[in-house]
Amino acid sequence: MVDPYVYPGTNVLKNKFDIQFADKFEIVERDVSGVRVTALRKQGVTGDFGPEHLKSIHRYIFQDIYDWAGEFRTLQIYKGGTEFGHPGRLMDDLNGLCSDIKRHGFYRNLSLEDTAAGFSDVLSRLNLIHPFREGNGRTQRVFMEQLALNAGFDLNMSGISENDMRNASIAANRGNQNLMRYLLKTSMTEIPEKRVEIAAETVAVAPEEPIRKSSAMDRLCRFFGRSDKPDGCGRKEPEI
């Protein structure tokens, strides 16, 4: 299959610098995207954790490099025997994942252990979808860092080696997320003031029977010790 993203006869992705030598392009791409990642991290949370949020992160990081920055790939891709998401299902797959993130309350107000478990599921699924032709890893990391910040944690994945992340991803694809959970858990630290703020914002689960604010009539009836109010709080009609 012809890859429309690369220069003919090479493995170099078509780029705005028109660099067609792999070694030189790798350096330029890493340096330019690195500046954008640093700038983006200073902005905090930049979206609502939906598909468009993910696309906006990719677009920001790679806007200087690729014409298709922020656009989902149109080519089926593989890596190390792993077949990533089909290009025709990328939006559906991401909608499903992002809906689950929202359904779980964005993993806010959870323990470190439970947060890491939730994040492991998100990152494993997102990596398997692999929506972009290139730059998925960097986009995923920023997305997860923002998700962690929103939950009151600082997530620093710089200490996770490429080999460890690869092994964790492979294991997760096979149904074992233990390594992924461990890597995320040991890369997160609480932001105390943010955690307090989140706890204060948490809305208690409503009781099964809604609590109705008492009316003036209710209070008057309680004052006279009347629980039966067939005629407001007046006297009952005498029985015949």
C-alpha positions as a LaTeX table, in Angstrom:
\begin{tabular}{lrrr}
\hline
Residue & $x$ (\AA) & $y$ (\AA) & $z$ (\AA) \\
\hline
Met1 & 0.00 & 0.00 & 0.00 \\
Val2 & 1.34 & 3.42 & $-0.98$ \\
Asp3 & 1.71 & 5.76 & 1.97 \\
Pro4 & 0.55 & 9.23 & 0.85 \\
Tyr5 & 2.10 & 10.81 & 3.94 \\
Val6 & 5.73 & 10.18 & 2.95 \\
Tyr7 & 8.01 & 11.40 & 0.20 \\
Pro8 & 8.11 & 8.81 & $-2.62$ \\
Gly9 & 10.92 & 6.30 & $-2.16$ \\
Thr10 & 11.54 & 7.32 & 1.46 \\
Asn11 & 10.16 & 6.82 & 4.95 \\
Val12 & 10.28 & 10.55 & 5.67 \\
Leu13 & 6.95 & 12.20 & 6.32 \\
Lys14 & 6.12 & 15.13 & 4.06 \\
Asn15 & 6.75 & 18.26 & 6.08 \\
Lys16 & 6.59 & 22.05 & 5.86 \\
Phe17 & 10.39 & 22.28 & 5.90 \\
Asp18 & 10.57 & 19.97 & 2.88 \\
Ile19 & 13.34 & 18.02 & 4.60 \\
Gln20 & 13.71 & 14.63 & 2.93 \\
Phe21 & 16.63 & 13.26 & 4.93 \\
Ala22 & 15.49 & 11.13 & 7.87 \\
Asp23 & 18.27 & 12.01 & 10.33 \\
Lys24 & 17.95 & 15.76 & 9.79 \\
Phe25 & 14.17 & 15.71 & 9.88 \\
Glu26 & 14.09 & 13.71 & 13.11 \\
Ile27 & 16.13 & 16.41 & 14.88 \\
Val28 & 14.07 & 19.30 & 13.51 \\
Glu29 & 10.76 & 17.58 & 14.22 \\
Arg30 & 11.75 & 16.76 & 17.79 \\
Asp31 & 13.02 & 20.25 & 18.56 \\
Val32 & 10.13 & 22.16 & 16.99 \\
Ser33 & 7.43 & 19.98 & 18.53 \\
Gly34 & 9.22 & 20.10 & 21.88 \\
Val35 & 8.90 & 23.88 & 22.00 \\
Arg36 & 5.17 & 23.61 & 21.31 \\
Val37 & 4.67 & 20.93 & 23.98 \\
Thr38 & 6.39 & 23.11 & 26.57 \\
Ala39 & 4.23 & 26.09 & 25.65 \\
Leu40 & 1.05 & 24.01 & 25.72 \\
Arg41 & 1.78 & 22.61 & 29.17 \\
Lys42 & 1.83 & 26.14 & 30.56 \\
Gln43 & $-1.77$ & 26.62 & 29.46 \\
Gly44 & $-3.23$ & 24.02 & 31.83 \\
Val45 & $-6.40$ & 22.26 & 30.73 \\
Thr46 & $-7.27$ & 23.34 & 27.18 \\
Gly47 & $-10.46$ & 21.40 & 26.39 \\
Asp48 & $-13.30$ & 19.17 & 27.54 \\
Phe49 & $-11.58$ & 15.80 & 26.94 \\
Gly50 & $-13.59$ & 15.01 & 23.82 \\
Pro51 & $-12.26$ & 14.08 & 20.35 \\
Glu52 & $-11.91$ & 17.73 & 19.35 \\
His53 & $-9.79$ & 18.37 & 22.43 \\
Leu54 & $-7.39$ & 15.62 & 21.36 \\
Lys55 & $-7.27$ & 17.01 & 17.82 \\
Ser56 & $-6.55$ & 20.51 & 19.11 \\
Ile57 & $-3.59$ & 19.23 & 21.13 \\
His58 & $-2.12$ & 17.49 & 18.08 \\
Arg59 & $-2.74$ & 20.56 & 15.94 \\
Tyr60 & $-0.97$ & 22.84 & 18.40 \\
Ile61 & 2.07 & 20.59 & 18.78 \\
Phe62 & 2.60 & 19.87 & 15.08 \\
Gln63 & 1.21 & 22.98 & 13.39 \\
Asp64 & 4.69 & 24.08 & 12.27 \\
Ile65 & 5.58 & 20.70 & 10.84 \\
Tyr66 & 2.67 & 18.94 & 9.08 \\
Asp67 & $-0.14$ & 20.23 & 6.88 \\
Trp68 & $-2.38$ & 17.56 & 8.40 \\
Ala69 & $-1.72$ & 18.53 & 12.02 \\
Gly70 & $-4.90$ & 17.94 & 14.02 \\
Glu71 & $-6.44$ & 15.66 & 11.40 \\
Phe72 & $-7.10$ & 11.95 & 11.84 \\
Arg73 & $-5.16$ & 9.61 & 9.59 \\
Thr74 & $-6.72$ & 8.07 & 6.50 \\
Leu75 & $-4.29$ & 5.16 & 6.33 \\
Gln76 & $-4.31$ & 1.89 & 8.25 \\
Ile77 & $-1.10$ & 1.61 & 10.28 \\
Tyr78 & 0.71 & $-1.14$ & 12.17 \\
Lys79 & 3.61 & $-1.25$ & 14.59 \\
Gly80 & 5.42 & $-4.28$ & 15.92 \\
Gly81 & 2.61 & $-6.60$ & 14.97 \\
Thr82 & $-0.07$ & $-4.34$ & 16.51 \\
Glu83 & $-2.85$ & $-3.23$ & 14.21 \\
Phe84 & $-4.17$ & 0.14 & 15.30 \\
Gly85 & $-7.72$ & 1.45 & 14.92 \\
His86 & $-9.29$ & 1.33 & 11.48 \\
Pro87 & $-9.33$ & 4.83 & 9.93 \\
Gly88 & $-13.03$ & 4.52 & 9.16 \\
Arg89 & $-13.86$ & 4.00 & 12.87 \\
Leu90 & $-11.56$ & 6.50 & 14.54 \\
Met91 & $-14.23$ & 9.03 & 15.44 \\
Asp92 & $-16.63$ & 6.37 & 16.69 \\
Asp93 & $-13.89$ & 4.76 & 18.79 \\
Leu94 & $-12.86$ & 8.09 & 20.27 \\
Asn95 & $-16.44$ & 9.11 & 20.96 \\
Gly96 & $-16.86$ & 5.89 & 22.91 \\
Leu97 & $-13.68$ & 6.45 & 24.91 \\
Cys98 & $-14.44$ & 10.10 & 25.64 \\
Ser99 & $-17.98$ & 9.23 & 26.69 \\
Asp100 & $-16.56$ & 6.76 & 29.19 \\
Ile101 & $-14.21$ & 9.42 & 30.55 \\
Lys102 & $-17.17$ & 11.72 & 31.12 \\
Arg103 & $-19.31$ & 8.89 & 32.56 \\
His104 & $-16.60$ & 8.25 & 35.17 \\
Gly105 & $-16.69$ & 11.90 & 36.22 \\
Phe106 & $-13.28$ & 12.55 & 34.61 \\
Tyr107 & $-11.80$ & 10.44 & 37.43 \\
Arg108 & $-12.06$ & 13.34 & 39.89 \\
Asn109 & $-12.17$ & 12.88 & 43.65 \\
Leu110 & $-10.71$ & 9.36 & 43.53 \\
Ser111 & $-7.78$ & 7.86 & 45.37 \\
Leu112 & $-4.38$ & 7.73 & 43.69 \\
Glu113 & $-4.83$ & 3.98 & 43.17 \\
Asp114 & $-8.26$ & 4.31 & 41.55 \\
Thr115 & $-7.19$ & 7.28 & 39.46 \\
Ala116 & $-4.20$ & 5.36 & 38.10 \\
Ala117 & $-6.47$ & 2.43 & 37.26 \\
Gly118 & $-8.86$ & 4.68 & 35.36 \\
Phe119 & $-6.05$ & 6.47 & 33.55 \\
Ser120 & $-4.52$ & 3.15 & 32.58 \\
Asp121 & $-7.71$ & 2.16 & 30.79 \\
Val122 & $-7.89$ & 5.53 & 29.02 \\
Leu123 & $-4.27$ & 5.54 & 27.88 \\
Ser124 & $-4.36$ & 1.89 & 26.77 \\
Arg125 & $-7.45$ & 2.43 & 24.65 \\
Leu126 & $-6.23$ & 5.73 & 23.26 \\
Asn127 & $-2.91$ & 4.19 & 22.25 \\
Leu128 & $-4.67$ & 1.34 & 20.50 \\
Ile129 & $-6.86$ & 3.77 & 18.55 \\
His130 & $-3.74$ & 5.74 & 17.48 \\
Pro131 & $-5.75$ & 8.35 & 15.58 \\
Phe132 & $-2.90$ & 10.28 & 13.95 \\
Arg133 & $-0.36$ & 9.29 & 11.33 \\
Glu134 & 2.45 & 10.50 & 13.58 \\
Gly135 & 2.78 & 12.17 & 16.97 \\
Asn136 & 0.35 & 9.97 & 18.89 \\
Gly137 & 2.67 & 9.45 & 21.85 \\
Arg138 & 3.29 & 13.13 & 22.49 \\
Thr139 & $-0.37$ & 14.00 & 21.99 \\
Gln140 & $-1.47$ & 11.24 & 24.37 \\
Arg141 & 0.94 & 12.37 & 27.07 \\
Val142 & $-0.31$ & 15.96 & 26.99 \\
Phe143 & $-3.93$ & 14.74 & 26.97 \\
Met144 & $-3.27$ & 12.51 & 29.99 \\
Glu145 & $-1.36$ & 15.27 & 31.80 \\
Gln146 & $-4.34$ & 17.57 & 31.39 \\
Leu147 & $-6.75$ & 14.84 & 32.52 \\
Ala148 & $-4.58$ & 14.35 & 35.61 \\
Leu149 & $-4.43$ & 18.08 & 36.32 \\
Asn150 & $-8.21$ & 18.24 & 36.08 \\
Ala151 & $-8.34$ & 15.47 & 38.71 \\
Gly152 & $-5.89$ & 17.20 & 41.05 \\
Phe153 & $-2.70$ & 15.36 & 40.15 \\
Asp154 & 0.58 & 16.28 & 38.53 \\
Leu155 & 1.43 & 13.58 & 35.99 \\
Asn156 & 5.05 & 13.54 & 34.87 \\
Met157 & 5.72 & 10.75 & 32.40 \\
Ser158 & 9.26 & 11.86 & 31.56 \\
Gly159 & 10.67 & 9.17 & 33.82 \\
Ile160 & 8.93 & 6.37 & 31.93 \\
Ser161 & 11.29 & 4.82 & 29.40 \\
Glu162 & 10.17 & 4.13 & 25.87 \\
Asn163 & 10.78 & 0.43 & 26.47 \\
Asp164 & 8.64 & 0.35 & 29.63 \\
Met165 & 5.78 & 2.16 & 27.92 \\
Arg166 & 5.99 & $-0.19$ & 24.95 \\
Asn167 & 5.87 & $-3.24$ & 27.22 \\
Ala168 & 3.00 & $-1.76$ & 29.23 \\
Ser169 & 1.03 & $-1.05$ & 26.05 \\
Ile170 & 1.60 & $-4.54$ & 24.69 \\
Ala171 & 0.55 & $-6.12$ & 27.99 \\
Ala172 & $-2.55$ & $-3.88$ & 28.17 \\
Asn173 & $-3.55$ & $-4.90$ & 24.65 \\
Arg174 & $-3.46$ & $-8.48$ & 25.93 \\
Gly175 & $-5.68$ & $-7.66$ & 28.89 \\
Asn176 & $-3.06$ & $-7.06$ & 31.59 \\
Gln177 & $-2.88$ & $-3.44$ & 32.73 \\
Asn178 & $-0.80$ & $-3.98$ & 35.86 \\
Leu179 & 2.37 & $-2.46$ & 34.45 \\
Met180 & 0.52 & 0.50 & 32.93 \\
Arg181 & $-1.20$ & 1.20 & 36.25 \\
Tyr182 & 2.11 & 1.00 & 38.10 \\
Leu183 & 3.87 & 3.35 & 35.68 \\
Leu184 & 1.10 & 5.93 & 35.93 \\
Lys185 & 0.70 & 5.63 & 39.69 \\
Thr186 & 4.41 & 6.18 & 40.32 \\
Ser187 & 4.41 & 9.15 & 37.94 \\
Met188 & 1.60 & 11.04 & 39.71 \\
Thr189 & 1.68 & 13.28 & 42.74 \\
Glu190 & $-1.24$ & 15.02 & 44.39 \\
Ile191 & $-1.78$ & 18.76 & 44.09 \\
Pro192 & $-3.20$ & 19.33 & 47.62 \\
Glu193 & $-4.99$ & 22.62 & 47.01 \\
Lys194 & $-6.54$ & 21.28 & 43.80 \\
Arg195 & $-7.69$ & 18.10 & 45.52 \\
Val196 & $-9.35$ & 20.14 & 48.28 \\
Glu197 & $-11.06$ & 22.28 & 45.67 \\
Ile198 & $-12.34$ & 19.21 & 43.81 \\
Ala199 & $-13.64$ & 17.63 & 47.03 \\
Ala200 & $-15.53$ & 20.82 & 47.83 \\
Glu201 & $-17.07$ & 20.88 & 44.36 \\
Thr202 & $-18.24$ & 17.29 & 44.51 \\
Val203 & $-22.01$ & 17.13 & 44.59 \\
Ala204 & $-23.43$ & 14.59 & 47.03 \\
Val205 & $-25.60$ & 11.88 & 45.55 \\
Ala206 & $-29.24$ & 12.91 & 45.78 \\
Pro207 & $-31.44$ & 10.85 & 48.12 \\
Glu208 & $-33.99$ & 8.50 & 46.61 \\
Glu209 & $-36.83$ & 10.71 & 47.84 \\
Pro210 & $-36.25$ & 14.38 & 47.05 \\
Ile211 & $-36.29$ & 16.66 & 50.05 \\
Arg212 & $-39.14$ & 19.16 & 49.67 \\
Lys213 & $-38.74$ & 22.51 & 51.30 \\
Ser214 & $-41.46$ & 22.89 & 53.93 \\
Ser215 & $-44.17$ & 25.40 & 53.20 \\
Ala216 & $-45.75$ & 27.86 & 55.63 \\
Met217 & $-48.76$ & 25.52 & 55.84 \\
Asp218 & $-46.51$ & 22.59 & 56.77 \\
Arg219 & $-44.90$ & 24.57 & 59.57 \\
Leu220 & $-48.29$ & 25.76 & 60.85 \\
Cys221 & $-49.63$ & 22.20 & 60.92 \\
Arg222 & $-46.59$ & 20.97 & 62.83 \\
Phe223 & $-47.11$ & 23.78 & 65.36 \\
Phe224 & $-50.65$ & 22.57 & 66.05 \\
Gly225 & $-49.54$ & 18.93 & 66.01 \\
Arg226 & $-51.64$ & 18.02 & 63.02 \\
Ser227 & $-50.20$ & 15.52 & 60.54 \\
Asp228 & $-53.45$ & 15.00 & 58.67 \\
Lys229 & $-54.45$ & 17.84 & 56.40 \\
Pro230 & $-57.57$ & 16.87 & 54.45 \\
Asp231 & $-58.68$ & 20.47 & 54.40 \\
Gly232 & $-55.45$ & 22.39 & 54.61 \\
Cys233 & $-54.71$ & 22.59 & 58.28 \\
Gly234 & $-58.33$ & 23.09 & 59.30 \\
Arg235 & $-60.50$ & 20.77 & 61.26 \\
Lys236 & $-61.75$ & 17.52 & 59.81 \\
Glu237 & $-65.37$ & 17.26 & 58.97 \\
Pro238 & $-67.05$ & 15.21 & 61.72 \\
Glu239 & $-67.66$ & 11.58 & 60.85 \\
Ile240 & $-71.31$ & 10.58 & 60.39 \\
\hline
\end{tabular}
